[in-house]
Amino acid sequence: MQLTRAADYAVRVMIHLAGLPPGTRVSRSELSTSAECPEQFLCKVLQSLTRVGLIASHRGNTGGFELEERHRSASVLEVVQAIEGPIHLNVCLNHDHGCSRQSWCPAHDVWAEAQRALNEVLGHATISGMAHTLSSRGGPMTIAPMK
C-alpha cells in the first residue's frame, strides 16, 4: 500500500502553511515550489483541500492560499483522507463492501490490526507538530509570504 503523490503533496502544503504566521497567504506557484510539485497537478490538490475547508483560497492582488486557523492542528489522517477518502488497507476492511470471509479468515485480523495502527499513527501526527519539527530541524521554509 502506498499513498498517492497527491496525498504527499497535500501534507507538504499543509506543513508549509502551518509554519507561517496565521493569516499569511501564499500563491499557488510558490506552494508548487515549496512542495516540489508541478503547478498544474497542485491545482487539484489545492481544490480538494479548499473543498473540505482545511485551507482557504482568496482571489485578486492580495489573494493566495492560507491555512484555516481552526485546522492548524489537523491530523495527517485528516489531510490524507481529504485527498484519498477513507483509507482501507484491504477491501475486507471497507464497511461498505465487507467480506464474506471476515468471521473466519485469519488474514482479516492482521489487516484490521495494521489498519488500526496506521490510523492511530496518522491520527496523532498533527500538521502543526510537523511544522514545528521542520522548524526545529532547520528545514527549508523557502516561501516568503505574499505582501
N, C-alpha and C positions, 0 to 999 in steps of 0.2 A: 504494500500500500504506500502510495506516495501522494502528498498534497500537490495540487496543481501550482504552476508558476503564478497564476492569478492570486491564489491564497498567499503565497510567499510575498508577492509584491504588495498586497494589501497590508500585511503585517509590517513590512518595511515602511510603507507610507504612514501608517498609524504611529509607529515608533518615532518617526521623524517629527510628525506633528505634535506628539505628546512632549517632545523635548523642547518645543518652542514656548515662549510666553503665551498665556491664554489670549485668545483673540487674534493671534498672528495669522495672516493669510499668506498662502504660498501659491504661486502659479503652477499650472499643470506641467509646463516644461521644466520648471525647477524640481518638481516632485519626480518627474521622469528621470532627471539626472541623479537625484538622491537615491532613488530606488533601483537605479541601473536597469530601467525598463523602457522599452520602446514607447514613445508617447501615444501612438495610436492604440496600443494594447492597454496602456494605463487608463485610457478614457473609459473603458468598460469596467475596470476595477473601481475607479472613482465614482462611476454611476451607481454601482452596487453599494458602495459604502455610503453614498449620499441617500440612496433609496431607503436604507434601513435606519438612517439617522445617526450614524457614527460620525460622519463629517458633514459640514455644511458647504455649499457651493454658492459663491457670490459672483455676479456678473459686473462688468464695467471696469473703469480705470482702476478702481480700488478693489476689484474682485479677486477671486482666488479660492482656495480651499482652506478650511480651518477645522480643527478638531472640535466637535461639540463637547463643551465642558463636562456635561453630565456623563460623558463616555470616556473621560480621561483615564479612568481605572477599568475600562473594558478588558475582558479577558481575551487571550489569544483564541480561545474556543469561540467566543462571540464573533471575532473578526473572521476566522476561518469559515464559520457557518454562514456568515453574511455573503461569502463568495461561493462556497461549495454546497450550502444546505447542510442538513444533518449528516454527520459522519457515521458511516457504518463500515466496520472492518470486513464484514461478510453479510451477504443478503439475509442470512438467517437472523441477524440482529435487527433488521428493519421491521418494526412492528406492523407496518402497513402490508408487508408481504408475508412475513412469518416463514416458518419451515415445518413441514410435517415430521421431520426427524428430531426436532428440538427436545422432546421429552426423553429420548434415549441416546442421542448422539454425544459421544464424549468430546468431540471437537467443539461443539456448541459452548460447552463450559469454558474452554480455553479462549475462544473468540470473545465471549462475554466478559471474561476477566481482563483480557487485553483491552477491550473497549472501555471498560470502567477506568483502567489505569490511564489510558490516553486522555479520556475526558477529564480525569482528575488533574493531570499534569497541565493540559491546555487551559483548563478552567481556573487553575490557581495562578498561572502566569499572567500578570497584567501588563498592558501596554505601557502604563506609566512606570511600572517597575523595570521594564526592559529599557525604557528611555533613560532612566536613572543609571542603570548598569552601563549603557552605552557611554553616557557622560563620564561616569567614574573610571571607565577604561580608556578614556581619551579618544573614543571613537569619533569618526568624522561626522560633523554636523555641517555639511557643505553648503547649505542653503541659507542665504541671507533673507530675512523676512521682507515681504513687499512693503514699500513705503506707503 
